[in-house]
Amino acid sequence: MTSLNVTKLDYPGDKTFLYDTFPDNFMWAVGTAAYQVEGAFEKDGKGLSIWDTFTRGGNRIATGDVGSDSYHNTQSDVRALKQLGVSHYRFSLSWSRIFPNGSRGSYNEIAIKYDGVNVIGYTHWSLLDGFEWHREYDIRRGLYYVDFNTHSLKRRPKTSANFYKSVLY
């Protein structure tokens, strides 16, 4: 989670609706998943995620091509969070934007600048289509430590893999 360190803006009626039954020191937190909110499907060199591929197959209802377009609306999204009194925001990164071809030599400098990070985690249920399928991994849940500098290392499960395995199976 990232602390926004913000001052809450006044919003009509919010004290009664939102804060009436919560302690003064209650921390409001929210989270988003890149695929669901980011949008900007073909902007700045983004590659395909497994969801991009999945939503284009068969009779799918919708894609994440636009989402809530947070890619273009980051500033107004942060203002809205401040207005709601949110103090912590957990977001995920679009790894198919950072590594468009799914390989260690293909990172996208524009995406690194946009997200402002190097590597902080692997996935929030949105895997790189090229990375997982191209490498022919049997387990495609993104619950592994990834070392992009050493080809010879085997992928090893994170501690959280056991928790997610119990949820998924």
TAHUCOR-V161517 format. One record per residue. N is the residue number from 1. RES is the residue in three letters. D_CENTER is the distance of its C-alpha to the mean C-alpha in Angstrom with 1 decimal. Layout:
BEGIN
n res d_center
N RES D_CENTER
N RES D_CENTER
END
This chain:
BEGIN
n res d_center
1 MET 11.8
2 THR 13.0
3 SER 16.4
4 LEU 17.0
5 ASN 20.7
6 VAL 21.8
7 THR 25.0
8 LYS 24.8
9 LEU 26.3
10 ASP 28.9
11 TYR 28.1
12 PRO 31.1
13 GLY 31.5
14 ASP 28.4
15 LYS 30.6
16 THR 32.1
17 PHE 29.2
18 LEU 26.4
19 TYR 28.2
20 ASP 31.6
21 THR 31.0
22 PHE 28.6
23 PRO 29.8
24 ASP 29.7
25 ASN 27.5
26 PHE 24.9
27 MET 21.3
28 TRP 19.2
29 ALA 15.4
30 VAL 12.6
31 GLY 8.9
32 THR 6.5
33 ALA 4.0
34 ALA 3.6
35 TYR 6.6
36 GLN 8.4
37 VAL 8.6
38 GLU 8.4
39 GLY 11.5
40 ALA 13.7
41 PHE 13.9
42 GLU 16.7
43 LYS 16.3
44 ASP 16.8
45 GLY 17.0
46 LYS 13.8
47 GLY 14.7
48 LEU 14.2
49 SER 11.7
50 ILE 13.5
51 TRP 12.6
52 ASP 14.1
53 THR 17.1
54 PHE 17.4
55 THR 17.5
56 ARG 20.1
57 GLY 22.4
58 GLY 25.2
59 ASN 25.4
60 ARG 21.8
61 ILE 21.6
62 ALA 18.6
63 THR 15.9
64 GLY 12.5
65 ASP 14.5
66 VAL 14.6
67 GLY 12.5
68 SER 13.3
69 ASP 13.2
70 SER 11.3
71 TYR 11.6
72 HIS 15.3
73 ASN 15.4
74 THR 13.6
75 GLN 17.1
76 SER 18.1
77 ASP 14.9
78 VAL 15.7
79 ARG 19.3
80 ALA 18.6
81 LEU 16.9
82 LYS 20.0
83 GLN 22.3
84 LEU 21.1
85 GLY 21.7
86 VAL 18.2
87 SER 18.4
88 HIS 15.1
89 TYR 11.5
90 ARG 8.5
91 PHE 5.2
92 SER 2.1
93 LEU 3.7
94 SER 5.5
95 TRP 8.0
96 SER 10.5
97 ARG 10.8
98 ILE 11.5
99 PHE 13.7
100 PRO 15.0
101 ASN 17.7
102 GLY 16.1
103 SER 18.7
104 ARG 19.0
105 GLY 21.3
106 SER 19.2
107 TYR 16.6
108 ASN 16.2
109 GLU 17.5
110 ILE 16.5
111 ALA 12.7
112 ILE 13.5
113 LYS 15.4
114 TYR 12.9
115 ASP 10.1
116 GLY 13.2
117 VAL 12.5
118 ASN 13.8
119 VAL 12.3
120 ILE 10.9
121 GLY 9.4
122 TYR 9.2
123 THR 6.8
124 HIS 5.3
125 TRP 8.1
126 SER 7.4
127 LEU 10.0
128 LEU 11.9
129 ASP 15.0
130 GLY 17.3
131 PHE 16.5
132 GLU 17.0
133 TRP 19.9
134 HIS 21.6
135 ARG 22.0
136 GLU 23.2
137 TYR 21.5
138 ASP 22.6
139 ILE 19.8
140 ARG 16.5
141 ARG 14.2
142 GLY 12.5
143 LEU 14.3
144 TYR 16.2
145 TYR 16.9
146 VAL 16.9
147 ASP 19.6
148 PHE 19.6
149 ASN 23.0
150 THR 25.1
151 HIS 25.5
152 SER 27.9
153 LEU 25.8
154 LYS 24.8
155 ARG 21.3
156 ARG 21.7
157 PRO 19.8
158 LYS 18.0
159 THR 19.7
160 SER 16.9
161 ALA 17.7
162 ASN 20.9
163 PHE 19.3
164 TYR 16.8
165 LYS 19.8
166 SER 21.9
167 VAL 19.5
168 LEU 19.2
169 TYR 22.9
END
